[in-house]
Amino acid sequence: MSKIIIPRVVDGQPVYNSDSKHGVDLALSELQNEKKLVALFMNELLAARSIAGVDHEIWTNWYFTTTAKATGMAKKDPVVLYIQKPNPLSNPKNIADKIDNKLIKNGAVIGFDKQFQKFLQEYDNETIYLVRHEDIVAWPNGLYGIDAPTKEHMQNHKGKINGVDMIAINHPQAKPFGVTEEYLVQHKKIVGPNIGMYNSNDLIGGQVAWRLLAADFSYDLGSLIGGDDLSSDGRFFGVQSDAVGGAKKIRSPLESLAGMGKAIPDSKLIVVDGSKISQATYDLLSGTYKK
């Protein structure tokens, strides 16, 4: 059992299932029904990583999350929804049923049309993000620089996007995944100057295709993935539920400073003991990290 301070102790535990067909739904089912835990959404997983150390299992393993990516039509326009709230794939039985009934194409489950339309009406770019399909596919899969574009993207952007703009934070899936500057600070320290961004083209006629977002482990560049196969082995990171039944929310590492400052009399200065905060938070406060 591991503990992450963000901003308080949160008990967390990875749950893995190696079944090559039903591993995802079996791992999620065990986490929910046997461990009585709640799987992290992608933005919560990245918030956890933003202050966790290099040897923490939140970094040293890959994970699915319960954030869904759904590709479908908004009237005549193809769009991608990223859903950071309970959704059809939050229920492992829904995933298992789709696999058993062969309602899966290229690793994405098909259906839940009414739920897609409901989320389409509710999108707020906070818990439900809407991105035009053409904007996603315009950005090729591969490594993206955090501070500067990679040589590959400078040379091969094919005019669709200005090559100098092709850095990780500008990728259209960055914000829906929950990528923040705090996260990128820690990613640079633990992984390096580049991060993998991978997406699948799930436009399948008039059908709605669903996947769960995933994050790779630090030894494989901590890639953020919107195209993993739902009929495969699975691993989730679970946290304990709070008293009202929801997941304990994981917030920005800067929120961990609450109550830690000491006011200097007759001034507007507040002093924080740097030895008691994470390196990522220290760098953000001190301005050590510069783009």
N, C-alpha and C positions, 0 to 999 in steps of 0.2 A: 504494500500500500504506500503510495507516494503522497507528498504534500506540496502544494503550490501556493505561495503567498501572493494573491492577486485580488483584492488587497488584503485578504484575510486567508487563513488556512482553509484550503478546500481539499477534502479527501478525494483522490482520484485513483482510478484503476483501469488498466487496459484489459480488454477481453478479446481473445482471438479464437477463431475457428478455422481449421485447415481444409474443410470440405470444399472441393473444387467447384461444386455446383451451387451449394446452398450455404457456403461459409458466411456470406454477408448477413443473410437473414438469421442464421443460427447464432452468430456472435451477438447481433443486436437483441435477439430474443433472450439469450442468457443474461446479458447485461441488464435488461429491463425486468425480467421476470424472476430470475434467480438471485442476481446480485442486488436487485432493487436500486439500481443506479439510473441516471439519466445521461444519455450520450451527448457529447458536446456538439454544438453547431460549429461551422467553420470559423466564424468570427471569434467564438470563444476559444477554440483551439489555438488560433493565432495569437490571441491575447495572452494565453497561457505560455506559449513559446516566447513571447516578447520579453519575459523576465526569467524564464527557466534557464538553468545552466546547461553547459554543453553535454554533461553526462546524464541529464534528466531523461527519463523514458519518453517524455512528450516530444523530445527531439530525436531520440535514437531509434524510434519505430515509426513506421508509416501508419496512417489512420484514415478510415472513412469517417465522415461526419454525417449528421442528420440534416444538413443543409441540402436541399434538393435543387437540381437544375432541371427545368422543364422547357422543352422546345416545342413551339406550336405556332398557330396563326392568330394574329390580332386583326380581325377582319381579313384583309388580303395581304397583310404584311407579316412575314415570319419574324418572331421575336423569341428571346430567351429570358425566362424568369429565373431568378435566384431567390430561393425562399428560405430565409433564416428564422423559421418558426415552424410549429408542427404542421406536417403535410402528409400526403398518403404514404410516403416512404418512411415516415417515422414509425409506422406499424410494420414490424417484420413479416407478419402474415400476408400483407399486401404484396411484398416482394416475392415471397415463396409461392403464392398463388399464381402470380404472373409467370414465374419461371416454369412451374408445373404445367401450366396451360399453354406454354410455348408462346406467350405474348411478350417476347423479348427479341429485339433486333440489335445486332452489333453491341450487345451488352447493356442496352437501355430497355427499360420496360415500357410497354405501350398502353395507353389508356388514360383513365382518370380525367376525361375531357371536361366534365362539369367542374371538377375541382380546379382545373387549369383556368377555366373561364372566371371562376370566383376569384382566384388569386390575381388574375389579370385586372379585375375591377378594383382590387384592393391595393395594388402596388403603390408604395409610398417612398421608395428608394431609401428606406431605413431597415425594414424587415423583409420587404419584397422589392427586389430590384428588377427593372426591365431594361434590357439591352437589345438593340436591333441585331438580328442575326447576321446581317452583312457586316456590322461593325466588329463582331467577334471573329468571324472567319477571315477578315482582312488582316488580322494579326497572326502571323505564322507561329506554329508550335516551336518551342526551343528555349534557349537561355536568353534572359533579358538582364542587362546591367542595372544595378541599383542607382549608381551615380551617373553613368554615361552609357550610351547604347553600345552594344557589342559590334565588332567589325562586321560580323555576318549580317546584322540587321541594317547597318549603314549601307552595305553594298546591295542587299537583296530585298529592300522594301518595295521595289517595283513601282514607286511613285504613288502608291495608294495612301501612304502616310509619310510625312517628313521623317527621314531616318533619324534625325537628332532628337525627335520626340519619342523614340521607341525605347523608353526605359520602363522599368517594372511598374512604377506607381501610375503610369499613364495607360497601362494595358486595360482594356475595357472590362476585364474580369477582376481587376485588382480590388476595386471598391466593393463589388458584390461578395467577394471572398472575405472581406474584412481586413485587407492589407492596410496598415497604417505606417506612419513614419517610425513610430516606436518599434513596430515589428521589424521593419527593414534595418534599423540600427542593430538589433540583436541578431538578425539573420547574417548581416555582414560579419559580425564578430564570430559567430559559430560556424557558418557555412562558407562565406566568402562574398565576393563582389557581384556575383550573378545568382539569379534564381530562375528555375524552370517554370514556364507557364504553358500548360497543355490543355487543349480543348478538343472535343469531338464535334463533328458536323452531324447533328441529329435531326436534320430536316428530312422527315420521312413522309412524303406526300402530305395528306391532310391529317395525319395522326400526331398525337402528342407523345413525345418521348421523354422519359424521366431518368435521371441519374442522381447519385449522391456525390457530393464533392469530397475530394480526398487530398491529403497532404503527405508527401513522401518524407523519408527520414533524412537526417542531416548529411549522412554519408553519400546520399544520392541527390545532393543540392537542394534538399527541402522543397522539391517541386510542388506546385499547386496544380491540381488536376481536376478538370471538369469532364473527363471522358473515361473513367474507370468502369470496368465490367461488373455488373451487379450479380452475375452468376460466376462467382469466384470465391476464394478464401476471403475472410473479412476480419478486420480489427477495428474496434472503437475504443475511445477513451471516455469512461463514465465518471460522473461526480454524484455525490449524494444529493437528494432532493431536499428542499427547504420545507418549512412547516406548511406552506400553502400549496405544496405539490409541484412547484416549478423548479427548474434547474437553478442552481446558484449561479448568478451572472458573473462573468469574468470581464472586468473593465480595463480601461487604460491603466498602464503602470503608474502614470502620474497621479492617479487617484490613491495610490498607496501612501502618498505623502500626507494624507489627511491626519491632522493631529500631531504630526511629527515636528512642525516648525516651532521655533522659539523667537518671540518678538523681541527686538532690540528697543529698549526704552528711548523715547524722544526721537524716534525715526520711523520710517516706513519699511525698515528691513526686517526680514524673517530669515532666520538661520536654520538650516537642516544639517544634521550630522551625516556627512557623506559616507561614513563607514556603515551606516545602517540602511542604506538603500542599494538597489541593484545598479550594476554598471551601466545598463541601458538608460535607466532613469537619471543617473548622474550625468551621463553624456548629454542628454536632452536638456537638462537644467543648466549645465555649464557651457553649452555651445561647442563642446568638443567635436560633436558630429556635424560635419558640414557637407553639403552636396557640392 
